[in-house]
Amino acid sequence: MSRNALIHRMTILSVAIAAAPLSALADAPAPLDRFYVSADLQSSAVDFDVRWDYDDESRGREVGFGELGLAHITGHMWEAGATLGGVHRFEAFGWNFGDKGFGRLPNEVVVHGNTVAAGTRVNSYLNVNMQGLAYTWFFNRGERHAFGVGVGAVRYELTGQADFNVAGFPGSFIIDNHFGEKIDMPMVRAEYVRTFGEKWRFVADASYAHRGSDNAKGRGTEANAGIEFLPVRHLSIAVRYNHTRVDLDLQGRRPEETSAADPDYWGAMHMRHSGPQLIASLRF
């Protein structure tokens, strides 16, 4: 092999080696998708507590919904978003948790001043729905990472019922307690994304919502961290750990101010979820 041929081959090899990282970078997924739709394939159960306050506005006892026959409250989440100009993301999101069941009270419960004895049959259901909109500005974005902060708003909708079949004389009777409430809150959020390899992304985000008023106080916090695998161009599968906490203190109209057909709930509700989620996304 001539000296010139050897030099030529070494030059080509050097250029190929130098270009390899750039080629891998070009094949790596972008930190932000132009458009995506996501839904969870499996989510763990949540813990839920409720408190009925007395007519004189003094606080009642916290009651786990397991005591009301709701043993396994599960739900689902969804997200959809679009990124404009590479740094401006607009998204809609939500989740829903619920359950219904029958059982007997293991402990005495006081519902708006009415004492319900242990062993009383209870028929109950619960549904908690959250929907929200958010805008995030990813002001710090590179080839493999993006960090942004944003604002938004969320709405929590709660519907539920706990019917207590109370034994009495001359016969049993039912204490019918059902409610339906909505509360809107402003929200702030932050998100960080980093790609590594050709098919992997790390994603972490956190949000905080708060509202304080005379008849509706609440706050909601949520944090997620997970790894996303992109096996093909328009599909990703993610495993993430989610922590969600929602605390609501609702002071609706008193029974003397409303009709039986339009009841309000006064008391508090606390929802907590901590556990893994499996999420599938269509991405473009």
Beta strands, then each sheet from edge to edge (+ up, - down):
strand 1: 35-43
strand 2: 47-52
strand 3: 62-64
strand 4: 74-84
strand 5: 88-104
strand 6: 109-111
strand 7: 114-116
strand 8: 121-141
strand 9: 145-166
strand 10: 173-196
strand 11: 200-211
strand 12: 216-232
strand 13: 235-251
strand 14: 266-283
sheet 1: 3+ 2- 14+ 1- 4+ 5- 8+ 9- 10+ 11- 12+ 13-
sheet 2: 6+ 7-
end
